[in-house]
Amino acid sequence: MSGYGGRPPSGWEDPYGGGSQGWDPGGAYGPQYGAGQGYPPPGYGYGYGPPGVPHRAPSNGSTIAALVCNSIAVVLCCNIVAIPGIITAAIALGRSSTDPHSARKLTIWSWSLFAAGVVIAIILIVLYALLVAAADPDYDSSGGI
């Protein structure tokens, strides 16, 4: 063949029975999109490609972010609740290619554990501030210097 628009050499037969270009103008796969039919043509669903098109692998961005955030929470804040968050994020990262549905659930659990750890840390900081303020006998908001 001489490129995309060339003709095949004489004596050459298309093994698939289509045209010389290997295209299928209304042959085995039916008429093309928009050929007198509504959109989408029968047999095709909305948002789905033709059969045999590989699906895109799910992104691991949220799982990696959950792993990093939980790790930082453990190291910087001594957040004990973030340790199970690290474990669930690591398991989700391992399952992302084999079982994406359970990996997504584990990622949600990891983010939930991170959020719970942050809420617990904020509550403890507020309680500590209130206890320090209440323990100081000389503390008086109306007093001067």
Secondary structure as the mmCIF struct_conf table of DSSP 4:
data_model
#
loop_
_struct_conf.conf_type_id
_struct_conf.id
_struct_conf.beg_label_comp_id
_struct_conf.beg_label_asym_id
_struct_conf.beg_label_seq_id
_struct_conf.end_label_comp_id
_struct_conf.end_label_asym_id
_struct_conf.end_label_seq_id
BEND BEND1 GLY A 3 GLY A 5
HELX_LH_PP_P HELX_LH_PP_P1 GLY A 6 PRO A 9
TURN_TY1_P TURN_TY1_P1 SER A 10 GLY A 11
TURN_TY1_P TURN_TY1_P2 PRO A 15 TYR A 16
BEND BEND2 GLY A 17 GLY A 18
TURN_TY1_P TURN_TY1_P3 SER A 20 GLN A 21
BEND BEND3 GLY A 22 GLY A 22
BEND BEND4 PRO A 25 GLY A 27
TURN_TY1_P TURN_TY1_P4 ALA A 28 TYR A 29
BEND BEND5 PRO A 31 PRO A 31
HELX_LH_PP_P HELX_LH_PP_P2 GLN A 32 GLN A 32
TURN_TY1_P TURN_TY1_P5 TYR A 33 GLY A 34
BEND BEND6 ALA A 35 GLN A 37
HELX_LH_PP_P HELX_LH_PP_P3 GLY A 38 GLY A 38
BEND BEND7 TYR A 39 PRO A 40
HELX_LH_PP_P HELX_LH_PP_P4 PRO A 41 PRO A 41
TURN_TY1_P TURN_TY1_P6 PRO A 42 GLY A 43
TURN_TY1_P TURN_TY1_P7 TYR A 46 GLY A 47
TURN_TY1_P TURN_TY1_P8 PRO A 51 GLY A 52
HELX_LH_PP_P HELX_LH_PP_P5 VAL A 53 SER A 59
HELX_RH_AL_P HELX_RH_AL_P1 GLY A 61 CYS A 77
TURN_TY1_P TURN_TY1_P9 ILE A 80 VAL A 81
HELX_RH_AL_P HELX_RH_AL_P2 ALA A 82 ARG A 95
TURN_TY1_P TURN_TY1_P10 SER A 96 THR A 98
HELX_RH_AL_P HELX_RH_AL_P3 PRO A 100 ALA A 135
TURN_TY1_P TURN_TY1_P11 PRO A 137 ASP A 138
TURN_TY1_P TURN_TY1_P12 SER A 141 SER A 142
#
